[in-house]
Amino acid sequence: SRTVELHLVGKGTAARGTETSDGFVVFAGSLARSDEVPSIHTYGTQLRAALVESGRLVADGEHLRLTEDYVFSSPSTAAMVMLGRTSNGRVEWKTSDGVSLKELQGSDAGESAS
């Protein structure tokens, strides 16, 4: 299976990651927004706090930086933690050419058996 690097760009956010059989991996060095919007799911707040507490997300200037590759349960959970807001990861994560994960998955439907 080919690995496609995906990018997530938003307010205070510049992250890279990829989908794997274990979940959605966000790569070390990715930058997350330091604050979060009031409407974020409680789960997003809790997961962000747990990552900060465990030293996986550390303050870096105006951002939070991921210190190691981290596997999230889904692209949307990864996007929510990095963007500080509830989001649809299949739409937010894109290739360098701007193709969304949702579009990629649509074109890969026939190749998904592993």
TORPABA-701915 format. One record per residue (C-alpha): residue number from 1; x, y, z. Coordinates in steps of 0.5 Angstrom, whole numbers. Example, Ala and Ser with C-alpha at 12.3 -4.5 7.8 and 13.67 -1.06 7.14 Angstrom:
# TORPABA-701915
k = 1; px = 25; py = -9; pz = 16
k = 2; px = 27; py = -2; pz = 14
END
This chain:
# TORPABA-701915
k = 1; px = 0; py = 0; pz = 0
k = 2; px = 3; py = 7; pz = -2
k = 3; px = 3; py = 12; pz = 4
k = 4; px = 1; py = 19; pz = 2
k = 5; px = 3; py = 25; pz = 6
k = 6; px = -2; py = 29; pz = 8
k = 7; px = -2; py = 36; pz = 10
k = 8; px = -7; py = 40; pz = 15
k = 9; px = -7; py = 48; pz = 15
k = 10; px = -11; py = 52; pz = 19
k = 11; px = -11; py = 58; pz = 24
k = 12; px = -4; py = 57; pz = 28
k = 13; px = -4; py = 50; pz = 25
k = 14; px = 1; py = 47; pz = 20
k = 15; px = 1; py = 39; pz = 21
k = 16; px = 3; py = 33; pz = 17
k = 17; px = 1; py = 26; pz = 17
k = 18; px = -2; py = 20; pz = 14
k = 19; px = -7; py = 14; pz = 14
k = 20; px = -5; py = 8; pz = 17
k = 21; px = -8; py = 1; pz = 19
k = 22; px = -7; py = 3; pz = 26
k = 23; px = -10; py = 10; pz = 25
k = 24; px = -8; py = 17; pz = 23
k = 25; px = -1; py = 18; pz = 25
k = 26; px = 1; py = 26; pz = 26
k = 27; px = 8; py = 27; pz = 25
k = 28; px = 13; py = 29; pz = 30
k = 29; px = 14; py = 37; pz = 29
k = 30; px = 7; py = 38; pz = 27
k = 31; px = 5; py = 45; pz = 30
k = 32; px = -2; py = 45; pz = 33
k = 33; px = -6; py = 51; pz = 35
k = 34; px = -5; py = 53; pz = 42
k = 35; px = -12; py = 55; pz = 44
k = 36; px = -19; py = 52; pz = 42
k = 37; px = -25; py = 54; pz = 40
k = 38; px = -31; py = 54; pz = 46
k = 39; px = -35; py = 49; pz = 41
k = 40; px = -30; py = 44; pz = 41
k = 41; px = -32; py = 37; pz = 43
k = 42; px = -30; py = 36; pz = 50
k = 43; px = -27; py = 30; pz = 48
k = 44; px = -22; py = 34; pz = 44
k = 45; px = -21; py = 38; pz = 50
k = 46; px = -19; py = 32; pz = 54
k = 47; px = -15; py = 29; pz = 49
k = 48; px = -11; py = 36; pz = 48
k = 49; px = -10; py = 36; pz = 55
k = 50; px = -7; py = 29; pz = 56
k = 51; px = -2; py = 30; pz = 50
k = 52; px = 0; py = 36; pz = 54
k = 53; px = 1; py = 33; pz = 60
k = 54; px = 5; py = 27; pz = 57
k = 55; px = 9; py = 32; pz = 54
k = 56; px = 7; py = 30; pz = 47
k = 57; px = 5; py = 37; pz = 46
k = 58; px = 9; py = 42; pz = 48
k = 59; px = 9; py = 50; pz = 48
k = 60; px = 13; py = 53; pz = 42
k = 61; px = 12; py = 60; pz = 41
k = 62; px = 5; py = 61; pz = 39
k = 63; px = 4; py = 54; pz = 38
k = 64; px = 4; py = 47; pz = 41
k = 65; px = 9; py = 42; pz = 38
k = 66; px = 8; py = 35; pz = 37
k = 67; px = 14; py = 32; pz = 40
k = 68; px = 13; py = 25; pz = 37
k = 69; px = 9; py = 21; pz = 32
k = 70; px = 2; py = 20; pz = 35
k = 71; px = -3; py = 15; pz = 32
k = 72; px = -10; py = 18; pz = 33
k = 73; px = -16; py = 14; pz = 32
k = 74; px = -19; py = 18; pz = 26
k = 75; px = -17; py = 23; pz = 21
k = 76; px = -22; py = 28; pz = 25
k = 77; px = -20; py = 27; pz = 32
k = 78; px = -13; py = 28; pz = 29
k = 79; px = -15; py = 35; pz = 26
k = 80; px = -19; py = 37; pz = 32
k = 81; px = -13; py = 36; pz = 36
k = 82; px = -9; py = 40; pz = 32
k = 83; px = -14; py = 45; pz = 30
k = 84; px = -17; py = 46; pz = 36
k = 85; px = -24; py = 46; pz = 34
k = 86; px = -29; py = 40; pz = 32
k = 87; px = -27; py = 38; pz = 24
k = 88; px = -28; py = 33; pz = 19
k = 89; px = -21; py = 30; pz = 18
k = 90; px = -23; py = 27; pz = 11
k = 91; px = -24; py = 34; pz = 8
k = 92; px = -19; py = 38; pz = 12
k = 93; px = -13; py = 33; pz = 11
k = 94; px = -10; py = 34; pz = 4
k = 95; px = -4; py = 33; pz = -1
k = 96; px = 1; py = 38; pz = -3
k = 97; px = -4; py = 38; pz = -9
k = 98; px = -10; py = 40; pz = -5
k = 99; px = -13; py = 33; pz = -6
k = 100; px = -17; py = 32; pz = 0
k = 101; px = -17; py = 25; pz = 4
k = 102; px = -24; py = 24; pz = 2
k = 103; px = -23; py = 25; pz = -5
k = 104; px = -17; py = 20; pz = -5
k = 105; px = -21; py = 15; pz = -1
k = 106; px = -26; py = 16; pz = -7
k = 107; px = -21; py = 14; pz = -12
k = 108; px = -17; py = 9; pz = -8
k = 109; px = -24; py = 5; pz = -7
k = 110; px = -22; py = -1; pz = -11
k = 111; px = -15; py = -2; pz = -8
k = 112; px = -17; py = -2; pz = 0
k = 113; px = -16; py = -9; pz = 1
k = 114; px = -10; py = -11; pz = 4
END
